[in-house]
């Protein structure tokens, strides 16, 4: 027999259904829903707000709030508790809010004392289109079931608020953007290059219009058919697409696994059993995951949320019968315009004809951007309003190099695009010719160029680039790709495959570097507030020493008779390095005791990623055979800047005096002690930044395979001594960035920084 709480939930759902089906004005329905919800939850007041002008909240329905504020803008995103819910896009509940400075008091919205506040976002297209709030005069702790009920109410309100019936109300607030009056639009580049084609608006996402199921068995059957068809089509499309080998393929494979996940499917079935339609069940499952994980700072979990959103949208389109009906343009070059996209969405088009991609909500780490980059498709993001106003069939030019989009480009602009596209094709041919040539500067300085790689990355780059070796092998990649912790034998197989592919070339293994934005599927999330500076990397493996010992054992057995280079990441002090090195040496002795063969030579190093270790170089360099600088983390920690925060992406630059001075200190110390030093962070993959590193004295750079040709071209066109004289003068300045000066220097001296 259902519990009283479950009965209450079903009763509320029935009342919601009844109100929704009434033939009344939209504002009357909203008021009834808000009042009914407040009464059922024993709340003293409640309100429903809609998002207007992008980041403001207007009160559209109320229960025991100030009626004079109806249809008026009350808050902005981030302002007060209501604005915080809208900005964070997740349910939030607060007790004792009468003492909370964020409680919205200036607006006179509340007519009585408030002790408890709960806010539930109304979500569409991952954006908050409004907020439902309830307030109590006394403290009231909401149960998980009550929160689930409120989120279902919010789901229905989202449907109403986003309907055409609300257009008249929203028009009171909205301003037109006059996008059509602007020819050249500035955005953010996610993938470089140039493209010209006819716009195709990507509109696959379906709005849930029917929430409550009339026949559960029928809905379960619809779900089963759509789920099966979606996965069959994904399998066929991805198998038929020639994408080669690389990270983009791993992303699509992970997406495919996500789409067929049995746990997710079971959740959908349970939602249907509770009375929802299949479409509503899909949306409810996503919103549940969003509310649990949207507050995370972990980049890996954020990308999993994006994948779930994309897979949910795809399944919904199969349920509606609209999948595959996206209006396209046959046999012509196209530019896809989307609010957001999943990595498999590109395969819904003839990707050989996609000449550009515009994603209004795009970020550099989103999976579709990575796949597009692998396909050499220029991508531009962050142009507000473009998705709503562009029409399929309009001519668009995409400048992924400088981050511009050209609407209805003139004949002169079109010709410029065609010239740039031709130049890029010529550049690709030129870079291919560099393979047999030495990476040597004009004044005879040889620069060792290595690859950053993992088993899931493109091993073919080892041969195609003619690199000097592997400067960073990310051993966490196979750990992250596995459903269980790889045992010693499986690890040996991974490492031997790479060493066999590398032949006699140098290979540097980095010990397991997980935590922060790299989570293992078989480890629980520890839920740290600041994972980037938390329990991660060497801290984990020193605490869980058995993992480190097994990996050291696998390294030793995979490199029998060869030279073995191992470096430890995230070393913060000398004692950590000593502990890690002693663990390796103990495993060496164990191998010898069992009369096993060992590598002919073992070199032990560390990564310089934490500022504290820079102040211990005199102590640690005599103990190390080599060091490698991870510029991504080092810059993040030096500037106290989250490198994944879009608000900070342009605030700090590695090409500035503080960071370049630190880099110079490290290379000078390494040279003083005769210790091999390389750079394996993103700086080494960018020609203009790699040029600066060579000027500082670095002679070993490790980069992504896709950047190898461009960096090599830069090396062969520069004079190392002249660059050294210039950069050492430059870093005495206090300018925020030296990037413009370095670009001008390169252009003036014929240095190729494509």
C-alpha positions as CSV (number, residue, x, y, z in Angstrom):
1,X,0.0,0.0,0.0
2,X,1.4,3.4,-0.9
3,X,2.6,5.6,1.9
4,X,0.8,8.9,2.9
5,X,3.6,10.8,1.3
6,X,3.3,9.0,-2.0
7,X,-0.5,9.4,-1.9
8,X,0.0,13.2,-1.4
9,X,2.3,13.3,-4.4
10,X,-0.2,11.6,-6.6
11,X,-2.9,13.9,-5.4
12,X,-0.9,17.0,-6.3
13,X,-0.1,15.6,-9.8
14,X,-3.8,15.0,-10.3
15,X,-4.6,18.6,-9.3
16,X,-1.9,19.9,-11.6
17,X,-3.3,17.9,-14.5
18,X,-6.8,19.3,-13.8
19,X,-5.6,23.0,-13.7
20,X,-3.6,22.5,-16.9
21,X,-6.6,21.2,-18.8
22,X,-8.9,24.0,-17.7
23,X,-10.0,26.5,-20.4
24,X,-8.8,29.7,-18.7
25,X,-6.3,32.4,-19.4
26,X,-2.7,31.6,-18.9
27,X,-2.1,34.0,-16.0
28,X,-5.1,32.5,-14.2
29,X,-3.7,29.0,-14.5
30,X,-0.3,30.2,-13.2
31,X,-1.9,31.8,-10.2
32,X,-3.9,28.6,-9.5
33,X,-0.9,26.4,-9.7
34,X,1.2,28.6,-7.4
35,X,-1.6,28.8,-4.9
36,X,-2.3,25.1,-5.0
37,X,1.4,24.3,-4.6
38,X,1.8,26.6,-1.6
39,X,-1.3,25.2,0.1
40,X,-0.3,21.6,-0.4
41,X,3.2,22.3,0.9
42,X,1.8,24.4,3.9
43,X,3.8,27.4,2.6
44,X,2.9,30.9,3.8
45,X,3.7,32.5,0.5
46,X,4.9,31.6,-3.0
47,X,5.7,33.2,-6.3
48,X,6.4,32.3,-9.9
49,X,8.9,34.5,-11.8
50,X,9.7,34.5,-15.6
51,X,13.1,35.4,-17.1
52,X,13.0,38.6,-19.2
53,X,15.7,40.5,-21.1
54,X,18.1,37.5,-20.6
55,X,19.0,38.1,-16.9
56,X,16.1,39.6,-15.1
57,X,13.1,38.1,-13.2
58,X,9.6,39.4,-13.4
59,X,6.9,38.3,-11.0
60,X,4.0,36.7,-13.0
61,X,2.0,34.9,-10.3
62,X,1.9,35.1,-6.5
63,X,0.4,33.8,-3.4
64,X,0.5,36.1,-0.3
65,X,3.3,38.2,-1.9
66,X,3.1,41.9,-2.8
67,X,0.5,42.1,-5.6
68,X,1.7,45.5,-6.7
69,X,4.8,43.8,-8.1
70,X,2.9,41.5,-10.5
71,X,4.3,41.9,-14.1
72,X,7.2,44.0,-12.8
73,X,10.9,43.2,-12.9
74,X,11.8,42.4,-9.3
75,X,15.3,40.8,-9.4
76,X,18.3,40.2,-11.6
77,X,20.1,36.9,-11.9
78,X,22.4,36.5,-8.9
79,X,20.5,39.1,-6.9
80,X,19.1,37.7,-3.6
81,X,18.1,34.1,-3.1
82,X,15.7,34.0,-6.1
83,X,18.3,35.4,-8.4
84,X,20.8,32.9,-7.1
85,X,18.5,30.0,-7.9
86,X,18.1,31.4,-11.5
87,X,21.8,31.9,-11.9
88,X,22.8,28.5,-10.5
89,X,20.0,26.6,-12.4
90,X,19.4,24.2,-9.5
91,X,17.0,23.8,-6.6
92,X,18.1,25.5,-3.4
93,X,16.6,25.5,0.1
94,X,17.6,27.8,3.0
95,X,16.6,27.7,6.7
96,X,16.8,30.7,9.0
97,X,16.8,33.1,6.1
98,X,15.6,36.0,8.3
99,X,19.3,36.3,9.2
100,X,20.6,35.6,5.6
101,X,21.9,38.8,4.0
102,X,20.9,37.5,0.6
103,X,17.2,37.5,1.5
104,X,15.5,39.9,-0.9
105,X,14.3,42.7,1.5
106,X,14.7,45.8,-0.6
107,X,12.0,44.8,-3.0
108,X,9.2,44.6,-0.4
109,X,8.2,41.3,-2.0
110,X,7.4,39.6,1.2
111,X,4.4,40.7,3.3
112,X,5.4,38.7,6.4
113,X,8.4,37.2,8.2
114,X,10.3,34.5,6.3
115,X,12.3,31.7,8.0
116,X,12.4,29.1,5.2
117,X,13.0,29.7,1.5
118,X,13.0,27.2,-1.3
119,X,13.6,28.0,-5.0
120,X,13.2,25.7,-8.0
121,X,14.4,26.9,-11.4
122,X,12.1,26.6,-14.5
123,X,14.5,25.2,-17.1
124,X,14.5,25.2,-20.9
125,X,17.5,24.6,-23.1
126,X,19.6,24.4,-20.0
127,X,18.7,28.0,-19.2
128,X,16.6,29.3,-16.3
129,X,13.4,30.7,-17.9
130,X,12.0,31.5,-14.4
131,X,11.9,30.5,-10.8
132,X,9.2,29.0,-8.5
133,X,9.7,30.0,-4.8
134,X,7.9,29.0,-1.6
135,X,8.4,30.7,1.8
136,X,7.5,29.6,5.4
137,X,7.3,31.7,8.5
138,X,8.9,28.8,10.4
139,X,11.8,26.5,9.6
140,X,10.6,23.7,7.3
141,X,13.0,21.0,6.2
142,X,11.9,19.7,2.8
143,X,12.0,15.9,2.3
144,X,13.4,14.4,-1.0
145,X,9.9,13.5,-2.0
146,X,8.6,17.0,-1.5
147,X,11.5,18.4,-3.5
148,X,10.7,15.9,-6.3
149,X,7.1,17.1,-6.2
150,X,8.1,20.7,-6.5
151,X,10.5,19.9,-9.4
152,X,7.6,18.2,-11.2
153,X,5.5,21.3,-10.6
154,X,8.4,23.4,-12.0
155,X,8.5,21.2,-15.0
156,X,4.9,21.9,-15.8
157,X,5.4,25.7,-15.2
158,X,8.4,25.6,-17.6
159,X,6.1,24.2,-20.2
160,X,3.5,27.0,-19.6
161,X,6.1,29.8,-19.3
162,X,7.7,28.8,-22.6
163,X,4.4,28.5,-24.5
164,X,3.2,30.9,-27.2
165,X,0.4,31.9,-24.7
166,X,3.0,33.7,-22.6
167,X,4.4,35.7,-25.6
168,X,2.2,38.7,-24.9
169,X,3.3,38.9,-21.3
170,X,6.9,38.5,-22.1
171,X,6.8,41.1,-24.9
172,X,6.2,43.8,-22.2
173,X,9.8,43.3,-21.1
174,X,11.8,41.9,-24.0
175,X,13.9,44.1,-26.3
176,X,14.7,43.2,-29.9
177,X,18.3,42.6,-30.7
178,X,18.3,43.8,-34.3
179,X,20.7,41.1,-35.2
180,X,19.9,41.4,-38.9
181,X,21.3,45.0,-38.8
182,X,24.8,43.7,-37.8
183,X,26.9,42.2,-40.5
184,X,30.0,41.2,-38.5
185,X,29.4,39.6,-35.1
186,X,32.1,39.0,-32.5
187,X,32.2,35.7,-30.7
188,X,34.7,33.3,-29.2
189,X,36.8,31.0,-31.3
190,X,36.6,27.3,-30.3
191,X,38.2,25.8,-33.5
192,X,40.4,27.8,-35.9
193,X,39.8,28.0,-39.7
194,X,37.5,29.6,-42.2
195,X,34.3,28.4,-43.6
196,X,31.6,29.7,-46.0
197,X,28.2,28.1,-46.4
198,X,24.4,28.3,-46.2
199,X,23.0,28.3,-42.7
200,X,21.2,25.3,-41.3
201,X,19.5,25.9,-38.0
202,X,19.8,22.9,-35.7
203,X,16.5,22.6,-33.9
204,X,16.2,19.0,-32.9
205,X,15.2,19.6,-29.2
206,X,11.5,19.0,-28.5
207,X,9.5,20.8,-25.8
208,X,7.5,18.5,-23.5
209,X,3.9,19.4,-24.1
210,X,2.2,16.4,-22.4
211,X,3.4,15.5,-18.9
212,X,1.0,13.0,-17.5
213,X,0.5,9.5,-18.9
214,X,-2.8,8.1,-19.8
215,X,-1.6,4.6,-20.4
216,X,1.7,3.5,-18.7
217,X,2.1,0.4,-20.7
218,X,1.8,2.3,-23.9
219,X,4.4,4.8,-22.7
220,X,6.8,2.1,-21.7
221,X,6.5,0.5,-25.2
222,X,7.1,3.9,-26.8
223,X,10.2,4.3,-24.7
224,X,11.5,0.8,-25.6
225,X,11.1,1.4,-29.3
226,X,12.6,4.8,-29.3
227,X,15.6,3.7,-27.1
228,X,16.3,0.8,-29.4
229,X,16.0,2.8,-32.6
230,X,18.2,5.6,-31.3
231,X,21.0,3.2,-30.3
232,X,20.8,1.3,-33.6
233,X,21.1,4.5,-35.6
234,X,24.0,5.8,-33.5
235,X,25.8,2.5,-34.1
236,X,25.3,2.7,-37.8
237,X,26.2,6.3,-38.2
238,X,29.4,6.2,-36.1
239,X,30.6,3.0,-37.7
240,X,30.0,4.5,-41.2
241,X,31.9,7.7,-40.5
242,X,35.6,7.6,-41.2
243,X,37.0,9.6,-38.2
244,X,40.4,7.9,-37.8
245,X,41.9,7.6,-34.4
246,X,41.9,10.2,-31.6
247,X,40.3,11.8,-28.7
248,X,37.2,12.8,-30.8
249,X,36.6,9.1,-31.5
250,X,36.8,8.3,-27.7
251,X,34.3,11.0,-27.1
252,X,31.8,9.6,-29.6
253,X,32.4,6.1,-28.2
254,X,31.7,7.3,-24.7
255,X,28.6,9.1,-26.0
256,X,27.4,5.8,-27.5
257,X,27.9,4.0,-24.1
258,X,26.0,6.8,-22.4
259,X,23.1,6.4,-24.8
260,X,22.8,2.7,-24.0
261,X,23.3,2.9,-20.2
262,X,20.9,0.5,-18.4
263,X,20.8,2.5,-15.2
264,X,19.6,5.5,-17.1
265,X,17.0,3.5,-18.9
266,X,15.7,2.0,-15.6
267,X,15.3,5.5,-14.2
268,X,13.2,6.4,-17.3
269,X,11.0,3.4,-16.7
270,X,10.5,4.3,-13.1
271,X,9.5,7.8,-14.0
272,X,6.8,6.4,-16.4
273,X,5.6,4.1,-13.6
274,X,5.1,7.2,-11.4
275,X,2.6,8.6,-14.0
276,X,4.7,10.6,-16.5
277,X,4.7,10.3,-20.3
278,X,7.9,9.0,-21.9
279,X,9.0,12.5,-22.9
280,X,8.4,13.9,-19.4
281,X,10.2,10.9,-17.9
282,X,13.3,11.7,-20.0
283,X,13.1,15.4,-18.9
284,X,12.6,14.5,-15.3
285,X,15.6,12.1,-15.2
286,X,17.8,14.9,-16.6
287,X,16.5,17.5,-14.2
288,X,17.1,15.2,-11.3
289,X,20.7,14.7,-12.4
290,X,21.1,18.4,-13.1
291,X,20.0,19.3,-9.6
292,X,22.4,16.9,-8.0
293,X,25.5,17.8,-10.1
294,X,25.1,21.3,-11.5
295,X,26.9,22.8,-8.6
296,X,30.0,20.8,-9.2
297,X,33.2,22.5,-10.2
298,X,34.5,19.3,-11.7
299,X,35.0,19.7,-15.4
300,X,34.6,15.9,-16.0
301,X,31.2,15.8,-14.3
302,X,30.1,18.9,-16.1
303,X,30.8,17.3,-19.5
304,X,28.9,14.2,-18.3
305,X,25.9,16.5,-17.7
306,X,26.3,17.9,-21.2
307,X,26.3,14.4,-22.6
308,X,23.2,13.4,-20.7
309,X,21.4,16.6,-21.9
310,X,22.4,15.7,-25.5
311,X,21.4,12.1,-25.3
312,X,18.1,13.1,-23.6
313,X,17.3,15.5,-26.4
314,X,18.1,12.8,-29.0
315,X,15.9,10.3,-27.3
316,X,13.1,12.8,-27.1
317,X,13.3,13.5,-30.8
318,X,12.8,9.7,-31.5
319,X,9.8,9.7,-29.1
320,X,8.2,12.6,-31.0
321,X,8.9,11.1,-34.4
322,X,10.7,14.2,-35.5
323,X,14.2,12.7,-35.6
324,X,15.9,13.1,-38.9
325,X,13.5,15.9,-40.1
326,X,16.0,18.7,-39.5
327,X,15.8,21.0,-42.5
328,X,19.0,20.7,-44.4
329,X,20.4,21.8,-47.7
330,X,21.4,18.9,-50.0
331,X,24.8,18.6,-51.6
332,X,25.9,22.2,-50.7
333,X,28.3,23.6,-48.2
334,X,26.6,24.5,-44.9
335,X,27.2,26.3,-41.6
336,X,25.3,24.6,-38.7
337,X,23.9,27.1,-36.2
338,X,22.8,25.7,-32.8
339,X,22.1,26.8,-29.3
340,X,23.9,23.8,-28.1
341,X,24.8,20.4,-29.7
342,X,26.0,17.0,-28.7
343,X,29.1,15.4,-30.3
344,X,27.0,12.9,-32.3
345,X,24.8,15.7,-33.7
346,X,27.4,16.5,-36.4
347,X,26.9,13.0,-37.8
348,X,23.3,13.8,-38.4
349,X,24.5,15.9,-41.3
350,X,26.9,15.1,-44.1
351,X,29.8,16.3,-42.1
352,X,32.0,16.6,-45.3
353,X,29.8,19.6,-46.3
354,X,29.9,21.3,-42.9
355,X,32.1,24.3,-43.4
356,X,31.4,26.0,-40.1
357,X,29.7,25.6,-36.7
358,X,28.2,28.3,-34.6
359,X,27.2,27.3,-31.1
360,X,25.5,30.1,-29.0
361,X,26.2,28.3,-25.7
362,X,29.6,26.8,-26.7
363,X,32.6,26.3,-24.5
364,X,36.2,25.1,-25.5
365,X,35.8,21.8,-23.6
366,X,32.4,20.8,-24.9
367,X,32.6,17.6,-26.8
368,X,31.1,18.7,-30.0
369,X,33.8,21.4,-30.3
370,X,36.5,18.8,-29.9
371,X,34.9,16.5,-32.5
372,X,34.5,19.5,-34.9
373,X,38.1,20.5,-34.4
374,X,39.2,16.9,-35.3
375,X,37.2,17.3,-38.5
376,X,38.9,20.7,-39.2
377,X,35.5,22.5,-38.9
378,X,35.9,26.1,-37.6
379,X,33.7,26.8,-34.6
380,X,32.6,30.2,-33.1
381,X,30.5,30.5,-29.9
382,X,29.0,33.1,-27.5
383,X,27.1,35.3,-30.0
384,X,23.9,36.0,-28.1
385,X,20.7,35.8,-30.1
386,X,22.1,34.3,-33.2
387,X,20.3,31.0,-32.8
388,X,16.8,32.6,-32.6
389,X,17.3,35.0,-35.5
390,X,19.3,33.1,-38.2
391,X,17.2,31.5,-40.9
392,X,18.1,28.3,-42.7
393,X,19.4,29.1,-46.2
394,X,21.1,32.4,-45.3
395,X,24.8,32.8,-46.4
396,X,27.2,32.9,-43.5
397,X,31.0,33.2,-43.2
398,X,32.7,31.7,-40.1
399,X,36.1,33.1,-39.1
400,X,37.2,30.6,-36.5
401,X,40.7,32.2,-36.3
402,X,39.6,35.6,-35.0
403,X,36.1,34.5,-33.7
404,X,33.9,36.4,-36.1
405,X,30.7,35.5,-37.9
406,X,29.7,37.3,-41.1
407,X,26.0,37.5,-41.9
408,X,25.1,37.9,-45.6
409,X,28.8,38.6,-46.5
410,X,29.4,40.8,-49.5
411,X,31.1,39.6,-52.6
412,X,34.4,41.1,-51.4
413,X,34.2,39.3,-48.0
414,X,33.3,36.1,-49.7
415,X,36.4,36.3,-51.9
416,X,38.5,37.0,-48.8
417,X,37.1,33.8,-47.2
418,X,37.9,31.8,-50.3
419,X,41.4,33.1,-50.3
420,X,41.9,32.2,-46.6
421,X,40.5,28.7,-47.2
422,X,42.9,28.2,-50.1
423,X,45.8,29.4,-47.9
424,X,44.9,26.9,-45.2
425,X,45.0,24.0,-47.7
426,X,48.4,25.2,-48.9
427,X,49.6,25.3,-45.3
428,X,48.5,21.7,-44.7
429,X,50.5,20.6,-47.7
430,X,53.5,22.6,-46.5
431,X,53.4,21.2,-43.0
432,X,53.4,17.7,-44.5
433,X,56.6,18.5,-46.3
434,X,58.3,19.3,-42.9
435,X,58.3,15.7,-41.7
436,X,61.8,14.6,-42.8
437,X,63.4,18.0,-41.9
438,X,65.1,18.7,-38.6
439,X,63.5,20.9,-36.0
440,X,66.3,23.4,-36.1
441,X,66.3,27.2,-35.8
442,X,67.9,29.4,-38.3
443,X,71.0,29.9,-36.0
444,X,71.5,26.2,-35.6
445,X,69.7,25.4,-32.3
446,X,68.1,22.0,-32.3
447,X,64.8,21.8,-30.5
448,X,63.5,18.4,-29.4
449,X,59.9,18.1,-30.2
450,X,57.9,15.4,-28.4
451,X,54.2,14.4,-28.3
452,X,51.7,14.4,-25.4
453,X,49.8,11.2,-25.8
454,X,47.6,8.6,-24.2
455,X,46.4,5.1,-25.4
456,X,43.2,6.6,-26.5
457,X,44.9,9.4,-28.4
458,X,46.3,9.1,-31.9
459,X,49.3,6.8,-31.8
460,X,49.7,7.2,-35.5
461,X,51.1,10.7,-34.8
462,X,54.3,9.0,-33.6
463,X,55.1,7.9,-37.1
464,X,53.4,10.7,-39.1
465,X,55.2,13.6,-37.3
466,X,58.6,12.0,-37.1
467,X,58.7,13.3,-33.5
468,X,61.7,12.9,-31.1
469,X,59.6,10.8,-28.7
470,X,56.7,10.9,-26.2
471,X,57.2,13.7,-23.7
472,X,54.1,12.9,-21.7
473,X,52.2,9.6,-21.7
474,X,49.0,10.2,-19.7
475,X,48.5,6.9,-17.9
476,X,45.2,7.9,-16.5
477,X,43.5,7.6,-19.9
478,X,43.2,3.8,-19.9
479,X,42.2,4.0,-16.2
480,X,39.4,6.4,-17.1
481,X,38.3,4.3,-20.1
482,X,38.0,1.1,-18.0
483,X,34.9,0.0,-16.1
484,X,37.2,-1.5,-13.4
485,X,40.6,-0.7,-12.0
486,X,43.1,-2.1,-14.6
487,X,45.3,-4.8,-13.0
488,X,49.0,-5.1,-13.5
489,X,48.7,-7.3,-16.6
490,X,46.3,-5.0,-18.3
491,X,48.6,-2.0,-17.5
492,X,51.6,-3.9,-18.9
493,X,49.7,-4.4,-22.2
494,X,48.9,-0.7,-22.4
495,X,52.4,0.4,-21.8
496,X,54.1,-2.2,-24.1
497,X,51.8,-1.1,-26.9
498,X,53.1,2.4,-26.7
499,X,56.7,1.4,-26.3
500,X,56.5,-0.9,-29.3
501,X,55.0,1.9,-31.3
502,X,57.7,4.4,-30.2
503,X,60.6,2.0,-30.9
504,X,63.9,3.6,-29.8
505,X,62.4,7.0,-29.2
506,X,62.2,8.4,-25.7
507,X,59.0,7.7,-23.8
508,X,58.2,9.5,-20.5
509,X,55.4,7.9,-18.4
510,X,53.5,10.1,-15.9
511,X,52.2,8.1,-13.0
512,X,48.5,8.1,-12.4
513,X,47.1,11.6,-12.4
514,X,43.5,11.5,-11.4
515,X,41.2,13.7,-9.3
516,X,40.1,17.3,-10.0
517,X,38.6,17.1,-13.5
518,X,39.6,13.5,-14.1
519,X,37.4,11.1,-12.3
520,X,37.5,7.3,-12.4
521,X,34.1,5.7,-13.0
522,X,34.6,3.1,-10.3
523,X,35.6,5.6,-7.6
524,X,33.0,7.7,-5.9
525,X,33.2,11.5,-6.1
526,X,34.7,12.8,-2.8
527,X,32.6,16.0,-3.2
528,X,35.4,18.5,-2.6
529,X,34.6,22.2,-2.9
530,X,38.0,22.9,-4.6
531,X,39.0,19.7,-6.3
532,X,41.8,21.3,-8.3
533,X,43.7,21.9,-5.1
534,X,42.3,18.9,-3.2
535,X,42.8,15.2,-3.0
536,X,44.3,14.5,-6.4
537,X,47.2,13.1,-8.4
538,X,50.3,12.0,-6.3
539,X,48.3,12.7,-3.1
540,X,45.9,10.0,-4.0
541,X,48.5,7.4,-5.0
542,X,50.7,8.1,-2.0
543,X,47.6,7.6,0.3
544,X,46.5,4.5,-1.7
545,X,50.0,3.1,-2.0
546,X,48.9,-0.2,-3.5
547,X,47.8,1.5,-6.6
548,X,51.1,3.2,-7.0
549,X,53.1,0.0,-6.3
550,X,51.1,-1.9,-8.9
551,X,51.7,0.8,-11.5
552,X,55.4,0.9,-10.8
553,X,55.4,-2.9,-11.2
554,X,53.7,-2.6,-14.6
555,X,56.1,0.1,-15.8
556,X,59.1,-2.1,-14.8
557,X,57.8,-5.2,-16.6
558,X,56.7,-3.3,-19.7
559,X,60.1,-1.8,-20.1
560,X,62.3,-4.8,-19.6
561,X,65.6,-4.3,-21.4
562,X,64.7,-0.7,-22.3
563,X,65.2,2.7,-20.9
564,X,62.3,3.6,-18.5
565,X,61.4,7.2,-17.7
566,X,58.9,7.8,-15.0
567,X,57.7,11.2,-13.6
568,X,55.5,11.9,-10.7
569,X,52.8,14.7,-11.0
570,X,51.6,17.4,-8.6
571,X,54.7,17.2,-6.4
572,X,54.4,19.9,-3.7
573,X,57.5,19.3,-1.6
574,X,60.7,17.2,-1.6
575,X,59.4,14.6,0.8
576,X,56.6,13.7,-1.6
577,X,59.1,13.1,-4.4
578,X,61.3,11.0,-2.1
579,X,58.3,8.8,-1.0
580,X,57.2,8.2,-4.6
581,X,60.8,7.5,-5.7
582,X,61.3,5.0,-2.8
583,X,58.1,3.2,-3.8
584,X,59.5,2.7,-7.3
585,X,62.9,1.5,-6.0
586,X,61.2,-1.0,-3.6
587,X,59.4,-2.5,-6.6
588,X,62.8,-2.7,-8.5
589,X,64.3,-4.7,-5.6
590,X,61.2,-7.0,-5.5
591,X,61.6,-7.7,-9.2
592,X,65.3,-8.5,-8.7
593,X,64.6,-10.8,-5.8
594,X,62.2,-12.9,-7.9
595,X,65.0,-13.0,-10.6
596,X,63.0,-11.0,-13.0
597,X,64.5,-8.8,-15.7
598,X,64.3,-5.1,-15.2
599,X,64.8,-2.0,-17.5
600,X,68.4,-1.4,-18.6
601,X,68.1,2.1,-17.2
602,X,65.6,3.9,-15.0
603,X,65.2,7.7,-14.9
604,X,63.0,9.3,-12.3
605,X,61.6,12.8,-12.6
606,X,58.7,15.0,-11.5
607,X,56.3,17.6,-12.9
608,X,56.7,21.2,-11.9
609,X,53.0,22.3,-11.5
610,X,52.8,23.7,-8.0
611,X,54.5,27.0,-7.1
612,X,55.9,25.7,-3.8
613,X,58.2,23.3,-5.6
614,X,59.7,26.2,-7.5
615,X,61.1,27.4,-4.2
616,X,62.7,24.0,-3.5
617,X,64.5,23.5,-6.9
618,X,67.9,23.6,-5.2
619,X,66.9,20.7,-3.0
620,X,65.0,18.6,-5.5
621,X,67.0,18.9,-8.7
622,X,70.0,16.9,-7.3
623,X,67.5,14.1,-6.6
624,X,65.8,14.1,-10.1
625,X,67.0,12.8,-13.4
626,X,64.6,15.2,-15.3
627,X,61.7,17.6,-14.8
628,X,58.8,18.6,-16.9
629,X,56.7,21.7,-16.5
630,X,52.9,21.4,-16.6
631,X,52.1,24.9,-17.6
632,X,48.3,24.5,-17.3
633,X,48.2,23.8,-13.6
634,X,51.3,26.0,-12.8
635,X,49.6,29.0,-14.4
636,X,46.3,28.2,-12.7
637,X,48.0,28.2,-9.3
638,X,50.3,31.2,-9.9
639,X,47.4,33.4,-11.0
640,X,44.9,31.8,-8.5
641,X,42.7,31.5,-11.6
642,X,40.4,28.6,-12.4
643,X,41.4,27.8,-16.0
644,X,37.9,26.4,-16.7
645,X,36.1,29.6,-15.7
646,X,34.9,31.5,-18.9
647,X,34.9,34.8,-17.0
648,X,38.7,34.5,-16.4
649,X,39.9,33.1,-19.7
650,X,41.2,36.5,-20.9
651,X,42.1,38.1,-17.6
652,X,45.6,36.5,-17.2
653,X,48.1,35.5,-19.8
654,X,51.1,33.1,-19.6
655,X,52.8,35.6,-21.9
656,X,53.3,38.1,-19.1
657,X,56.2,39.0,-16.9
658,X,55.1,37.1,-13.8
659,X,54.7,33.8,-15.5
660,X,57.6,34.1,-18.0
661,X,59.9,35.0,-15.1
662,X,58.9,31.8,-13.2
663,X,59.6,29.8,-16.4
664,X,63.0,31.4,-16.8
665,X,63.9,30.7,-13.2
666,X,63.0,27.0,-13.7
667,X,65.0,26.5,-16.9
668,X,68.0,28.4,-15.5
669,X,68.1,26.2,-12.4
670,X,67.7,23.0,-14.4
671,X,70.6,24.1,-16.6
672,X,72.7,24.9,-13.6
673,X,72.2,21.4,-12.2
674,X,72.5,19.7,-15.6
675,X,68.9,18.3,-15.4
676,X,66.9,17.6,-18.5
677,X,63.9,20.0,-18.5
678,X,60.9,20.0,-20.9
679,X,57.5,21.7,-21.1
680,X,54.5,19.5,-21.7
681,X,51.6,21.9,-21.0
682,X,49.5,23.9,-23.5
683,X,52.2,26.5,-23.9
684,X,54.3,24.1,-25.9
685,X,51.4,23.5,-28.4
686,X,50.9,27.1,-29.3
687,X,53.5,28.4,-31.8
688,X,53.6,32.0,-30.4
689,X,54.0,30.7,-26.8
690,X,56.5,28.0,-27.9
691,X,58.5,30.7,-29.6
692,X,58.7,32.6,-26.2
693,X,59.8,29.4,-24.4
694,X,62.6,28.9,-26.9
695,X,63.7,32.5,-26.2
696,X,63.8,31.7,-22.5
697,X,66.1,28.8,-23.1
698,X,63.9,25.7,-23.4
699,X,65.0,23.1,-25.9
700,X,62.5,20.3,-25.1
701,X,58.8,20.8,-26.0
702,X,56.1,18.3,-25.8
703,X,52.8,19.0,-27.5
704,X,49.6,17.6,-29.0
705,X,49.9,15.8,-32.3
706,X,47.6,18.3,-34.1
707,X,49.9,21.2,-33.2
708,X,53.2,19.5,-34.1
709,X,53.5,20.7,-37.7
710,X,52.8,24.3,-36.8
711,X,55.3,24.4,-34.0
712,X,57.9,22.8,-36.1
713,X,57.3,25.3,-38.9
714,X,57.8,28.1,-36.3
715,X,61.0,26.6,-35.0
716,X,62.6,26.4,-38.5
717,X,61.7,30.0,-39.2
718,X,63.1,31.7,-36.1
719,X,66.5,32.8,-34.7
720,X,66.8,31.5,-31.1
721,X,69.4,34.0,-30.0
722,X,67.6,37.0,-31.3
723,X,64.4,35.8,-29.7
724,X,66.3,35.3,-26.4
725,X,67.6,38.9,-26.5
726,X,64.1,40.2,-27.2
727,X,62.2,38.1,-24.6
728,X,64.7,38.9,-21.8
729,X,64.2,42.6,-22.5
730,X,60.5,42.2,-22.7
731,X,60.0,40.5,-19.3
732,X,61.4,43.6,-17.5
733,X,58.1,45.3,-18.5
734,X,55.0,45.3,-16.3
735,X,52.5,45.0,-19.2
736,X,49.5,42.7,-18.6
737,X,50.5,40.6,-21.6
738,X,53.3,40.6,-24.2
739,X,51.2,38.7,-26.7
740,X,50.7,41.6,-29.1
741,X,54.4,42.5,-29.0
742,X,55.4,38.9,-29.7
743,X,53.0,38.5,-32.6
744,X,54.3,41.8,-34.1
745,X,57.9,40.5,-33.6
746,X,57.1,37.2,-35.3
747,X,55.5,39.0,-38.2
748,X,58.4,41.5,-38.6
749,X,61.0,38.7,-38.6
750,X,59.2,36.3,-40.8
751,X,58.5,33.7,-38.1
752,X,55.7,31.4,-39.0
753,X,53.1,31.3,-36.2
754,X,50.1,30.0,-38.1
